[in-house]
């Protein structure tokens, strides 16, 4: 019984330490001077910017297509 309880406590401690280390190293915590989405890593913000650029380019493509048809 004591070995099972010890293993369970060890498992909880390891999971807790993993969660704390993930929070510490994965979450970029900036001060209040950066109003942007600071919790997103750089690659995620670049991905969101590329999606917005893709939408703008799609609109321009559709406008060009309609001009060519006219």
C-alpha distance (Angstrom), angle and dihedral (degrees) to the residues before:
residue distance angle dihedral
X1 . . .
X2 3.79 . .
X3 3.81 92.1 .
X4 3.82 91.5 52.7
X5 3.79 91.3 48.0
X6 3.81 90.6 47.5
X7 3.82 91.4 50.3
X8 3.80 91.3 47.9
X9 3.81 92.0 49.8
X10 3.80 90.6 47.0
X11 3.80 90.4 51.0
X12 3.80 91.9 50.6
X13 3.80 91.0 49.0
X14 3.80 92.4 50.3
X15 3.79 92.4 48.8
X16 3.80 90.5 47.3
X17 3.79 92.5 49.8
X18 3.79 90.3 47.9
X19 3.80 91.3 52.1
X20 3.80 92.4 47.9
X21 3.79 93.1 48.2
X22 3.81 90.4 48.1
X23 3.79 90.2 52.0
X24 3.79 92.1 45.8
X25 3.79 98.7 47.4
X26 3.82 104.5 25.8
X27 3.80 100.6 45.7
X28 3.78 112.3 73.5
X29 3.79 104.7 -145.7
X30 3.81 111.7 -163.9
X31 3.75 128.3 176.9
X32 3.79 125.7 -102.0
X33 3.83 93.9 -87.4
X34 3.83 92.6 78.9
X35 3.82 107.5 70.2
X36 3.81 95.0 -178.0
X37 3.79 127.6 100.3
X38 3.80 93.3 -74.8
X39 3.80 95.7 173.6
X40 3.80 91.3 66.7
X41 3.78 116.9 86.3
X42 3.80 118.1 -121.1
X43 3.80 93.1 -101.7
X44 3.81 92.2 54.5
X45 3.80 92.3 50.9
X46 3.81 89.7 47.5
X47 3.81 88.3 51.1
X48 3.80 91.5 52.3
X49 3.81 90.8 48.3
X50 3.80 90.9 50.5
X51 3.82 90.7 51.3
X52 3.81 90.3 52.6
X53 3.81 90.1 47.8
X54 3.80 89.8 49.4
X55 3.80 90.9 54.1
X56 3.81 91.7 49.4
X57 3.81 91.4 48.8
X58 3.82 91.2 47.8
X59 3.82 89.9 54.1
X60 3.80 91.0 49.5
X61 3.80 90.5 48.7
X62 3.80 91.4 52.2
X63 3.82 91.2 48.4
X64 3.82 90.7 50.3
X65 3.80 91.1 48.6
X66 3.81 91.6 51.8
X67 3.83 90.4 48.9
X68 3.78 91.2 51.1
X69 3.80 91.2 50.6
X70 3.80 90.7 51.1
